[in-house]
Amino acid sequence: MTQLSPMRLSLLACALTTAFNAQANSPTQATAKIEQISIFGSKNPLDTTPGSAHQITEAELETFKYSDIMRTLASVPGVYIQEEDGYGLRPNIGMRGTGQNRSEKITVMEDGVLAAPAPYASPAAYYFPTSGRMQSVEILKGSSTVKYGPRTTGGVINMLSRQIPQEALAGKIDLALGQDGFGKLHTYAGGQGERIGAVAEIYRYQADGFREINTVGGDTGFTKNDALAKVRVNTDSTAAYQQSLELKLKFADETSNETYMGLTDADYQASPYSRYSASQKDQMTTEHKQVQLNHIIDFSDTLSLSSIGYYNDFHRNWYKADKVGGESLSGKGIQNAADFDAGLLSELEVNVKANNRSYLAQGIQTELNWLLGDHDLAFGLRYHEDEMDRYQWADSYAMDANSVMLRTKSGVPGTDSNRVDSATAFAAYVQDKISLDALTITAGLRWEDVETQRRDWGKKNPGREGNPDKQVESQFNALLPSLSATYQINEQVLLLAGVQKGFSPAAPGNAKGQEEQSWNYEAGVRYHQDAFNAELIGFYSDYSNMHGNCTAAQGCDDTKLDNQYNAGEVEVKGLELSLAHEFNRAGAMSFPVKLAYTYTDAEFGNSFESEFETWDKVEAGYKLTYLPENQLYISAGVQSQHWQITVAARYTDEMRTKAGAGAIPADEVIEAKTLVDLSARYFVTHSQEVYLTVDNLLDETYMTTRVHGSIFAGKPQTVTLGYSYKF
C-alpha cells in the first residue's frame, strides 16, 4: 500500500506520545470514560436529546443475540436495511432516505471513531464492526449529528465495544450451534484493579451457508474471527487532575464464500437457494487491524478534555466471477451461467477477478467540554487521513461438462485495476447547549476541509513506475450550521425541533468534485411515563445535490466502480414513530411490547441522465431506489424470573431497483415481505442460561436484492441453540 505522508504520521505519533506521557501520572471514573466514546450519557441524556435518539442496551441485545447488525437495527424507526448474504457480513444501512448501499451515506463509528475503512476516499464500507460482540448500540438522527461527521444528513451509528468490567474479575462464555453449520463462540474476561483495568474478548462465528452450488456443491458460508483487548490506567485519587489512558487493540479476519452472481427469475422461482456452478471459486478474504489510544483529563468538575488517536488497517480480496462466457454479469453473463447449468452449453469460460484492495485510515481527534453557567460548550477537532489502494488482476478458467473449473491463464497483479484514492480532512466544530428553565437551545457549527486525490497507473504499469497515467486532485470545504430546541412541557412530555445543513464529502471518483449538500428539518414530541415510552418525529430533507456511489453491490459496471455521481435536487420527507411499554412490570410475569414505524417519500426534483445504472434516465418526480415507503416492526414478549419468550415481526414495503414512477416493473421490484423471529430463554441460575432462537420463523422465501439484474434469496428458517455462563 502507498504510505501516507511521513510528516503527518510523525505529527500523529508525537501527539499520541505526548498524551501518553501526560498520563504517566494519571484516572477517571468509569462513567466519564464511557462518555468519552459514547453519544449519550449524563452530559447528553437520551430522553432530552434534541433529535431522534435511540439506544439498544446490552439487555436488549441479549434477547435475540443477533450477530447480524441489520436484524438488530430493525427495531429503530428511520433506519433502512438491505440484506445481502443473509448473515450481515457486509451491511447495507441507510437513514432518512439516504440509501443503504454499503452504509456509505451514514456515519458509522465504533467507540467514537470512524469505522469505515476509508470514510472519505472510499465511502462504501466493505468492513463493518462485528455487532455480536458489542455492549450497546447508539443511533442518532437530526441536528445533533453535527458533532459526528463527515456525513451529517442521515444519522450516526455508534457501536460501543466491551467495556472493562468494574469488578475485580468478570467474564462470560457463550456457545451456540445451529442449522447450516452455524457455530458461535463468544467469550471475554477482565477486571478493574486499584488503578489498572483490562479486558480481553474473542468472538468467532461461522456457517456452511444456506445456498447450494449446482452440480459441484461446496461451502457457501463463512468463518469470521474477532479479537479485542483493552488496558486502562487511571491516576490515583490524590492526583491534582483525574486522568485516564486506555489502549485498545483489535484484530479480525474473515473468509466468506460469497458471490455477486444471483439467479434468473425462472431459477429463483424453481430453486431459490441454489447457486450457479460458475460461482464456485468466489471467495472473500479480509483482515482488519486497529490500534486506538484514548486519553481523558478532568481539569475540574466543569472542564474536561478527551483525545483519541486511531489507526485502522484493512485488506480485502474478493475473488469472484467477473465475466461468464465472455459477458459481464450485468450483461448476459448470469444467463450464460444459467444456461450452462441447464445443459444448454457444453463448456464455459469464466473470468475470475481478484478484487484486491488495501485500506488505511488514521487520525487524531479531541473534544473540550466546558460547563459555563447555563452553557454546556463543546469544542472539537479532528485530523484524518485515509486511502484505498486497488491492485487487482483477473484469472481465466475453463469449465467442462462436469462443472470442474480449471485455470487456463493466471493474471498479473496490477494489470486489471491499479490506482490509489486518498483523502486528507480537517474538521472542527463548536456546540453550545443553553438551558433556560424548560427550554433548551442547542446551536452548533461544523467546518470540514477536505483534499482528495486519485492516482491511476493504468493496466500496463503494474510496477507503478514513474508518474501515474491519470492524476486528479480536488479540494473543497463546507460550513455546516445546526440549531435545535427542546421544551419540557411537564415531566412526561417533551417537544423538539431542529434544522441543520447536511453534508457528504465528494470522493476522489466524483468527476465534478461536488459534495453532497442538503438542509434537513425535524419536529416531534417525546413522551415518557413509568413503563411507557413514545416518540413521534416528522422529518424533511431538501438536497441541492445527492450522491450515488458506484459499487459492485449495486451491480455497477466494472469500468465505473468507485465512481461517484451527482443527482442534483432530491426531496425526502417522512415520519418516525416508536412505542414501548411493559405491561405488569412489577408483577411476577410481565409483557414487554415494542413498535417502530417509518414512512418515507423520496423523489428526484430534477430531470437528468446518468451513467449510474440505478438512475439512468431520470424525470423529476421519479422515486428513489431501494427505499421502502412503509416499514413496521413489532415485538411482544412474556417473561418471568426464570424464562423469557419474545417474538419480533418486521414488515418491509416493496422497493424499486431502478428510479421510476408509478407501478414497479416486475423485473425491477423487490417484493414486500414480513419476517418473524423467535427467542426463548431459560435462566438456569442467575449466571447461566439456555436459549433457543429461530430466524425467519415462518420460513418465508423472499428477495433481498437484484444485483446485476439477478435475484438473491434471504436466509431461510434457521434454528440456533445456545448456552451462556457469566461470572
C-alpha positions in Angstrom: 0.0 0.0 0.0 1.2 3.5 -0.7 2.2 5.2 2.5 0.6 8.4 3.7 2.6 11.5 4.4 5.6 10.7 6.7 5.4 14.1 8.3 1.7 13.7 9.1 2.4 10.3 10.6 5.2 11.8 12.7 2.9 14.5 14.0 0.3 11.9 14.9 2.9 9.8 16.7 4.1 12.9 18.6 0.6 13.7 19.6 0.0 10.2 21.0 3.3 10.2 22.8 2.5 13.5 24.4 -0.8 12.1 25.6 0.9 9.0 27.0 3.5 11.0 28.8 0.8 13.2 30.3 -1.0 10.1 31.5 2.0 8.7 33.3 1.0 10.5 36.4 -2.7 9.7 35.9 -7.7 8.3 36.1 -11.2 8.9 35.6 -14.4 7.5 36.8 -15.7 4.6 34.6 -18.8 6.7 33.6 -16.6 9.5 32.4 -14.5 7.1 30.4 -17.6 5.6 28.7 -19.0 9.1 27.9 -15.8 9.9 26.1 -16.6 7.4 23.4 -20.4 7.4 23.6 -23.1 9.7 22.3 -25.5 9.5 25.2 -24.7 10.0 28.9 -25.1 12.4 31.8 -24.0 15.3 29.5 -26.4 14.3 26.8 -29.3 12.3 28.3 -31.2 10.1 25.8 -34.6 11.4 26.9 -33.8 15.0 26.3 -31.7 14.8 23.2 -32.9 17.3 20.6 -33.4 14.8 17.8 -34.3 11.2 17.1 -32.3 9.2 19.7 -32.2 5.5 20.4 -30.0 3.2 22.3 -30.1 -0.6 22.1 -28.9 -1.7 25.5 -26.9 -4.8 26.4 -30.1 -6.3 27.9 -31.9 -5.8 24.6 -29.0 -7.2 22.6 -29.1 -10.3 24.8 -32.7 -11.0 23.9 -32.0 -12.3 20.3 -28.2 -12.4 20.5 -28.0 -11.4 16.8 -24.7 -11.4 15.1 -26.3 -9.6 12.2 -26.4 -5.8 12.8 -29.3 -5.4 10.3 -31.6 -7.6 12.4 -30.5 -5.6 15.5 -31.4 -2.2 13.9 -34.8 -3.3 12.6 -36.3 -2.1 15.9 -35.3 1.5 15.2 -37.5 3.8 13.2 -35.9 5.8 10.4 -33.3 3.1 9.7 -33.4 1.1 6.4 -31.7 -2.2 5.9 -31.0 -4.1 2.7 -30.0 -7.7 3.3 -27.5 -9.4 1.0 -25.6 -12.5 2.2 -28.1 -13.5 4.9 -25.6 -13.2 7.8 -25.0 -9.4 7.8 -21.3 -9.7 6.9 -21.4 -6.5 4.7 -24.4 -4.5 5.9 -26.3 -2.1 3.8 -27.8 0.5 6.1 -29.4 3.9 5.5 -31.2 6.6 7.4 -34.0 9.0 6.5 -33.8 8.3 2.8 -30.1 8.3 2.3 -29.9 4.9 0.6 -28.4 1.8 2.1 -25.6 0.7 -0.3 -22.7 -0.5 1.8 -23.8 2.0 4.6 -21.9 4.7 2.6 -24.3 7.6 3.3 -24.3 7.4 7.2 -21.6 7.9 9.8 -20.6 4.6 11.4 -18.4 4.6 14.5 -17.0 2.2 17.0 -16.2 3.7 20.3 -16.4 7.2 18.9 -14.0 6.5 16.0 -15.0 6.3 12.3 -15.3 2.6 11.4 -15.4 2.6 7.6 -12.1 1.5 6.0 -11.7 4.8 4.2 -14.6 7.1 5.1 -13.5 10.0 2.8 -11.7 8.3 -0.1 -13.9 5.3 -0.5 -17.2 5.6 1.5 -18.6 2.2 0.6 -17.9 0.1 3.8 -16.8 -3.4 2.9 -15.8 -3.7 6.6 -18.3 -3.4 9.4 -17.6 -4.0 13.2 -18.8 -7.4 14.4 -22.1 -6.4 16.1 -22.3 -9.6 18.2 -19.5 -8.5 20.4 -20.9 -5.1 21.1 -22.1 -4.0 24.5 -24.6 -1.4 23.2 -25.5 0.4 20.0 -26.4 4.1 19.8 -28.4 5.7 16.9 -28.8 9.4 16.5 -30.5 11.3 13.7 -31.1 15.0 13.3 -29.4 18.3 14.1 -27.3 16.8 17.0 -25.2 14.8 14.5 -23.2 18.0 13.7 -20.5 16.7 16.1 -20.1 13.4 14.3 -19.4 14.0 10.6 -18.3 13.7 7.9 -21.8 12.6 6.8 -24.4 14.7 8.7 -27.6 14.2 6.6 -28.9 10.8 7.6 -27.6 10.0 11.0 -25.0 8.3 13.2 -24.5 4.8 14.5 -22.0 4.4 17.3 -21.2 0.9 18.4 -19.8 0.6 21.9 -17.4 -2.4 22.3 -16.9 -4.3 25.5 -16.0 -2.0 28.4 -13.6 -3.0 31.1 -15.6 -4.6 33.9 -15.7 -2.7 37.2 -15.5 -5.9 39.2 -12.1 -7.4 40.2 -12.9 -10.2 37.8 -15.9 -10.7 35.5 -16.5 -12.5 32.2 -18.7 -14.6 30.0 -18.7 -17.6 27.8 -21.4 -18.1 25.2 -21.6 -21.2 22.9 -24.2 -21.8 20.2 -24.8 -24.3 17.4 -27.4 -24.0 14.6 -28.6 -25.1 11.2 -26.5 -24.8 8.1 -23.4 -25.5 10.2 -23.7 -22.3 12.2 -21.5 -22.1 15.3 -20.5 -19.3 17.7 -18.0 -18.9 20.5 -18.1 -15.6 22.4 -16.0 -15.2 25.5 -14.5 -12.3 27.4 -12.8 -11.8 30.8 -11.4 -8.8 32.6 -11.4 -6.7 35.7 -10.5 -3.4 37.4 -7.8 -3.1 40.0 -7.0 0.0 42.1 -5.5 1.9 39.1 -5.3 -0.6 36.2 -8.1 -2.4 34.4 -8.1 -4.7 31.4 -10.4 -6.9 29.3 -9.9 -9.4 26.5 -12.6 -10.7 24.2 -12.9 -13.3 21.4 -15.9 -13.6 19.1 -15.9 -16.4 16.4 -18.8 -17.4 14.3 -19.2 -19.5 11.2 -21.7 -21.3 8.9 -21.6 -23.6 6.0 -24.2 -21.4 4.2 -27.8 -22.0 3.1 -27.1 -21.9 -0.6 -26.1 -25.0 -2.7 -23.8 -24.7 -5.7 -25.2 -26.6 -8.6 -23.6 -29.9 -9.5 -20.3 -29.4 -7.5 -21.8 -28.4 -4.1 -19.3 -26.9 -1.7 -19.2 -24.5 1.2 -21.2 -21.2 0.6 -20.8 -20.0 4.2 -18.1 -18.1 6.2 -15.7 -18.1 9.1 -15.1 -14.9 11.0 -12.8 -14.2 14.0 -12.8 -11.0 16.0 -10.4 -10.4 19.0 -10.3 -7.4 21.2 -8.0 -6.3 24.1 -8.1 -3.1 26.3 -5.9 -1.9 29.0 -6.6 1.3 31.1 -4.5 3.1 33.6 -6.1 5.7 36.0 -4.5 8.2 38.3 -5.0 7.7 42.0 -7.5 9.8 43.9 -4.8 12.2 45.2 -3.8 13.4 41.7 -4.3 17.1 41.0 -6.2 16.2 37.8 -8.0 13.0 37.3 -6.9 11.3 34.1 -7.3 8.0 32.3 -5.4 6.4 29.4 -6.8 3.4 27.6 -5.2 1.3 24.8 -7.5 -0.7 22.6 -6.2 -3.3 20.2 -8.4 -5.2 17.7 -7.8 -7.9 15.1 -10.4 -9.5 12.8 -10.3 -11.8 9.8 -12.9 -13.4 7.6 -13.2 -16.0 4.9 -16.6 -16.0 3.2 -17.6 -17.9 0.1 -19.9 -15.2 -1.3 -20.8 -14.1 -4.8 -22.5 -11.3 -6.7 -23.9 -13.9 -9.1 -27.6 -14.2 -8.3 -30.3 -16.2 -10.1 -32.5 -15.6 -13.1 -36.2 -15.1 -12.3 -37.0 -18.6 -13.5 -34.3 -20.3 -11.4 -35.3 -18.2 -8.3 -38.8 -19.5 -8.6 -37.7 -23.1 -9.1 -34.8 -23.3 -6.6 -34.2 -20.0 -4.6 -31.3 -21.3 -2.6 -29.2 -22.6 -5.5 -26.0 -21.0 -6.9 -24.6 -21.4 -10.4 -21.5 -23.6 -10.7 -19.7 -20.7 -12.4 -19.6 -19.1 -9.0 -17.7 -21.9 -7.2 -14.4 -20.1 -7.0 -16.0 -16.9 -5.5 -14.5 -16.1 -2.1 -13.8 -13.0 0.1 -10.9 -12.9 2.5 -10.4 -9.9 4.8 -8.1 -8.8 7.6 -8.6 -5.8 9.9 -6.3 -4.4 12.5 -6.9 -1.4 14.8 -4.9 0.5 17.4 -6.8 3.1 19.4 -5.5 5.3 22.3 -8.0 7.2 24.4 -7.0 9.9 26.9 -9.2 12.0 29.2 -8.3 14.6 31.8 -10.7 16.3 34.1 -9.3 19.8 35.0 -12.4 20.4 37.2 -16.0 19.4 37.6 -16.8 21.7 34.7 -13.9 21.4 32.4 -12.6 18.2 30.7 -10.5 17.3 27.6 -10.7 13.9 25.8 -8.5 12.8 22.9 -8.4 9.8 20.7 -5.6 8.6 18.4 -6.5 5.8 16.0 -5.0 3.6 13.3 -7.1 1.3 11.1 -5.6 -1.1 8.5 -8.0 -3.2 6.4 -7.3 -5.6 3.5 -9.8 -7.5 1.4 -9.6 -9.6 -1.7 -12.9 -10.7 -3.2 -12.0 -13.3 -5.8 -15.2 -13.5 -7.8 -16.6 -14.3 -11.2 -16.3 -11.2 -13.4 -17.2 -12.5 -16.9 -19.0 -15.6 -17.9 -18.9 -16.8 -21.5 -17.2 -13.5 -22.3 -20.0 -11.4 -21.0 -20.2 -9.3 -17.8 -22.6 -10.1 -15.1 -24.5 -7.0 -15.8 -24.8 -8.2 -19.5 -25.5 -11.8 -20.4 -23.0 -13.4 -18.0 -25.5 -14.7 -15.5 -27.8 -16.0 -18.2 -24.8 -17.9 -19.6 -24.1 -19.4 -16.2 -27.8 -20.5 -16.0 -27.7 -22.0 -19.5 -24.6 -24.0 -18.7 -26.1 -25.5 -15.6 -29.3 -26.2 -17.5 -27.2 -28.2 -20.0 -27.7 -25.8 -22.9 -23.9 -25.2 -23.1 -21.3 -27.9 -23.0 -18.4 -25.7 -21.9 -17.9 -22.3 -20.5 -15.1 -19.8 -20.0 -15.2 -17.9 -16.7 -13.1 -14.9 -15.9 -12.5 -14.5 -12.1 -11.2 -11.2 -10.9 -9.1 -10.7 -7.7 -10.8 -7.5 -6.4 -7.8 -6.9 -4.2 -7.8 -3.7 -2.1 -6.0 -2.3 0.9 -7.3 0.5 3.1 -5.7 2.7 5.6 -7.3 5.3 7.9 -5.6 7.2 10.8 -6.1 10.3 12.7 -6.4 12.1 16.0 -9.5 13.8 17.4 -10.1 15.8 20.6 -13.0 17.4 22.4 -13.0 20.0 25.1 -16.2 20.2 27.3 -16.8 23.2 29.4 -19.8 23.8 31.6 -20.1 27.6 32.0 -23.2 28.6 33.9 -26.3 27.8 31.7 -24.0 27.0 28.7 -22.7 23.5 28.1 -20.0 24.1 25.5 -18.2 21.5 23.3 -15.2 22.3 21.1 -13.9 19.5 18.8 -11.1 19.0 16.3 -10.2 16.0 14.1 -7.3 15.5 11.6 -7.8 12.4 9.4 -6.1 10.6 6.5 -7.3 7.7 4.6 -6.7 5.8 1.3 -7.9 2.9 -0.8 -5.3 1.1 -2.9 -6.7 -1.0 -5.7 -4.2 -3.5 -7.1 -6.1 -6.2 -9.0 -5.9 -8.9 -11.6 -8.0 -11.5 -13.3 -7.6 -15.2 -13.9 -9.3 -17.3 -16.7 -10.9 -20.7 -16.2 -12.4 -23.3 -18.4 -15.4 -25.2 -17.1 -16.0 -28.7 -18.5 -19.2 -30.7 -18.7 -18.6 -32.0 -15.2 -18.6 -28.3 -13.9 -14.9 -28.6 -13.0 -13.1 -25.2 -13.3 -9.5 -25.4 -14.5 -7.3 -22.3 -14.6 -6.1 -21.6 -18.1 -4.5 -18.3 -17.5 -3.1 -16.5 -14.4 -3.4 -12.8 -14.3 -0.5 -10.5 -13.3 -1.2 -8.4 -10.1 -1.8 -4.8 -11.0 -2.9 -5.4 -14.6 -6.6 -5.0 -14.1 -7.1 -2.1 -11.7 -4.1 -0.2 -10.4 -4.8 3.0 -8.6 -4.8 4.8 -5.2 -7.6 7.0 -4.0 -6.7 9.1 -0.9 -8.1 11.9 1.2 -6.9 14.3 3.9 -9.5 16.0 6.1 -9.6 18.5 8.9 -12.8 19.0 10.8 -13.7 21.4 13.6 -16.9 22.0 15.5 -18.4 24.1 18.3 -21.7 23.4 20.0 -23.4 25.3 22.8 -26.3 23.8 24.8 -28.1 26.6 26.5 -30.5 25.7 29.4 -33.3 28.3 30.0 -35.6 26.5 32.5 -38.0 24.3 30.5 -36.4 25.5 27.2 -33.1 24.2 25.9 -31.5 25.5 22.8 -28.5 23.8 21.1 -26.6 25.7 18.4 -23.7 24.1 16.5 -21.3 24.8 13.7 -19.1 22.3 11.9 -16.2 23.0 9.5 -14.9 20.4 7.0 -11.9 21.0 4.9 -11.1 18.1 2.5 -8.5 17.3 -0.1 -8.8 14.2 -2.3 -6.6 12.6 -4.9 -6.8 9.8 -7.4 -3.6 8.4 -8.9 -4.2 5.8 -11.7 -1.2 3.9 -13.2 -3.4 2.0 -15.7 -3.3 -1.7 -16.6 0.1 -1.7 -18.3 2.2 -0.4 -15.5 1.9 -2.9 -12.5 5.2 -1.7 -11.1 3.9 1.9 -10.8 7.0 3.2 -12.4 7.1 6.9 -13.0 4.1 9.3 -12.7 0.5 7.9 -12.9 -1.2 7.9 -16.2 -4.0 9.9 -14.6 -4.0 12.1 -11.6 -6.9 14.1 -10.3 -6.9 16.3 -7.2 -9.8 18.1 -5.6 -10.1 20.4 -2.6 -13.4 21.7 -1.0 -14.7 22.8 2.3 -18.1 23.3 4.0 -19.5 25.3 6.9 -22.4 23.4 8.5 -24.7 25.2 11.0 -27.3 23.5 13.1 -29.9 24.8 15.5 -32.3 22.7 17.7 -34.6 23.2 20.7 -36.5 21.2 23.2 -39.2 22.3 25.5 -40.2 20.3 28.6 -44.0 20.8 28.9 -44.1 18.7 32.0 -42.3 15.6 33.4 -43.8 13.4 30.7 -43.9 15.5 27.5 -41.0 17.0 25.6 -41.3 18.9 22.3 -38.3 19.0 20.0 -37.4 20.7 16.7 -34.3 21.3 14.7 -32.6 22.3 11.5 -29.2 21.5 10.1 -27.2 21.7 6.9 -26.3 18.2 5.7 -23.0 17.3 4.1 -21.2 14.4 2.5 -17.7 14.8 1.0 -17.1 14.2 -2.6 -15.0 11.1 -3.1 -12.0 11.0 -5.5 -14.2 9.3 -8.1 -16.5 12.3 -8.3 -15.6 13.8 -11.7 -17.1 17.2 -10.7 -15.7 17.2 -7.2 -19.1 18.2 -6.0 -20.0 17.5 -2.4 -23.5 16.4 -1.3 -25.4 19.1 0.5 -28.9 19.4 2.0 -31.0 21.3 4.5 -32.7 19.0 7.0 -35.6 19.7 9.3 -37.4 17.8 12.0 -40.0 18.3 14.7 -41.7 16.0 17.1 -42.7 15.0 20.6 -41.4 12.5 23.1 -43.5 11.1 25.9 -42.4 9.1 28.9 -44.3 7.8 31.9 -43.4 4.9 34.1 -43.1 1.8 31.7 -44.5 3.6 28.6 -42.3 5.5 26.1 -43.3 7.1 22.8 -41.6 9.3 20.2 -43.1 10.8 17.1 -40.9 12.8 14.7 -41.5 14.2 11.2 -38.5 14.9 9.0 -37.8 16.7 5.7 -34.6 16.8 3.8 -34.1 19.1 0.9 -31.0 18.1 -1.2 -29.3 20.6 -3.5 -27.2 17.6 -4.6 -27.3 13.9 -3.8 -24.5 11.4 -4.4 -24.7 7.9 -5.9 -21.7 5.7 -5.4 -21.0 3.0 -8.0 -20.2 -0.3 -6.3 -20.4 -4.0 -7.3 -23.0 -4.4 -4.6 -25.4 -2.4 -6.8 -24.5 -4.3 -9.9 -22.4 -1.5 -11.3 -20.4 -2.0 -14.4 -16.8 -2.9 -13.7 -15.4 0.1 -15.6 -17.2 2.5 -13.4 -16.5 1.0 -9.9 -15.9 3.6 -7.2 -17.1 6.5 -9.4 -19.4 8.9 -7.7 -22.3 10.5 -9.5 -24.4 13.6 -8.8 -28.2 13.6 -8.9 -28.9 17.2 -8.1 -32.1 18.1 -6.3 -33.9 15.4 -4.1 -36.7 15.8 -1.6 -37.2 13.3 1.3 -39.9 13.5 3.8 -41.2 11.1 6.3 -42.5 10.1 9.7 -40.9 8.0 12.5 -42.9 6.5 15.4 -41.7 4.4 18.2 -43.7 3.0 21.2 -42.6 0.8 24.0 -44.5 -0.5 27.1 -44.0 -3.2 29.7 -47.4 -4.4 31.0 -47.5 -5.6 34.6 -43.9 -4.6 35.0 -44.0 -5.1 38.8 -45.7 -8.4 38.6 -44.3 -12.0 38.7 -44.9 -12.1 34.9 -44.6 -9.1 32.6 -45.3 -8.4 29.0 -42.9 -6.1 27.1 -44.1 -4.8 23.7 -42.4 -2.5 21.2 -43.4 -0.9 17.9 -41.4 1.1 15.4 -42.9 2.5 12.2 -41.3 4.5 9.4 -43.0 6.3 6.5 -40.8 7.7 3.7 -41.5 9.6 0.5 -38.4 10.4 -1.6 -38.2 11.7 -5.1 -35.9 13.5 -7.5 -36.5 17.2 -8.0 -35.0 17.5 -11.5 -34.6 15.5 -14.7 -31.2 14.3 -15.8 -29.3 11.4 -17.4 -26.7 9.5 -15.5 -24.1 6.7 -16.2 -25.1 5.4 -12.7 -27.2 2.3 -13.7 -29.8 2.5 -10.9 -30.7 6.1 -12.0 -30.2 6.1 -15.8 -32.7 8.5 -17.3 -34.5 10.3 -14.5 -37.5 12.5 -14.7 -38.5 15.0 -12.0 -40.8 13.2 -9.6 -39.2 9.7 -10.0 -38.9 7.7 -6.8 -35.5 6.7 -5.3 -34.3 3.2 -5.4 -34.1 0.6 -2.7 -36.2 2.7 -0.4 -39.5 1.3 1.1 -42.4 3.6 1.6 -43.5 1.8 4.8 -41.6 -0.2 7.4 -43.1 -1.7 10.6 -41.5 -3.6 13.5 -43.5 -5.2 16.3 -42.2 -7.3 19.1 -44.1 -8.8 22.0 -42.8 -10.9 24.9 -43.7 -12.6 28.1 -41.1 -13.0 30.9 -40.8 -14.2 34.4 -37.8 -14.5 36.8 -36.8 -17.8 35.2 -37.7 -17.6 31.5 -38.4 -15.2 28.6 -40.1 -15.7 25.2 -40.1 -12.9 22.6 -41.5 -12.8 19.1 -40.5 -10.0 16.7 -42.0 -9.3 13.3 -40.8 -6.8 10.7 -42.6 -5.7 7.5 -40.8 -4.0 4.7 -42.7 -2.5 1.8 -41.8 -3.2 -1.8 -38.8 -1.4 -3.3 -37.8 -0.4 -6.8 -34.2 -1.2 -8.0 -34.3 1.5 -10.7 -35.5 5.0 -10.5 -39.1 5.4 -11.8 -42.7 6.4 -11.0 -46.0 4.5 -10.8 -46.2 0.7 -10.7 -42.9 -1.0 -10.4 -42.0 -3.3 -13.4 -41.8 -7.0 -12.4 -38.0 -7.2 -13.2 -37.2 -4.1 -11.1 -39.1 -4.8 -7.9 -38.0 -6.2 -4.5 -41.3 -7.6 -3.2 -42.7 -6.7 0.2 -42.0 -9.1 3.0 -42.8 -9.9 6.6 -40.2 -11.8 8.6 -40.8 -13.2 12.1 -38.0 -14.1 14.6 -38.4 -16.0 17.9 -36.3 -16.0 21.0 -36.8 -18.3 24.0 -34.5 -18.1 27.1 -34.4 -20.2 30.3 -32.3 -18.9 33.2 -30.9 -22.0 34.9 -29.3 -19.8 37.6 -28.6 -16.1 38.0 -25.4 -16.7 35.9 -26.5 -19.4 33.4 -29.0 -19.6 30.7 -30.0 -21.8 27.8 -31.5 -20.2 24.8 -33.2 -21.0 21.5 -33.5 -18.6 18.6 -35.3 -19.0 15.3 -34.6 -16.6 12.5 -37.4 -16.4 9.8 -39.8 -18.5 12.0 -42.4 -18.9 9.2 -39.7 -19.9 6.7 -40.7 -17.2 4.2 -38.9 -17.2 0.9 -38.1 -13.7 -0.1 -35.9 -11.5 -2.3 -33.1 -9.4 -0.8 -31.6 -7.7 -3.9 -31.3 -7.8 -7.7 -27.6 -7.3 -8.1 -26.7 -7.4 -11.8 -30.4 -7.9 -12.5 -30.2 -11.3 -10.8 -32.1 -12.3 -7.6 -30.8 -13.3 -4.2 -32.9 -15.0 -1.7 -32.8 -14.2 2.0 -31.9 -16.6 4.8 -34.5 -19.4 5.3 -35.7 -20.6 8.7 -32.6 -21.1 10.9 -32.7 -22.6 14.4 -29.9 -22.0 16.9 -29.4 -23.5 20.4 -27.0 -21.9 22.8 -25.7 -21.8 26.4 -24.3 -18.8 28.2 -22.4 -18.5 31.5 -21.5 -15.3 33.2 -19.1 -14.8 36.2 
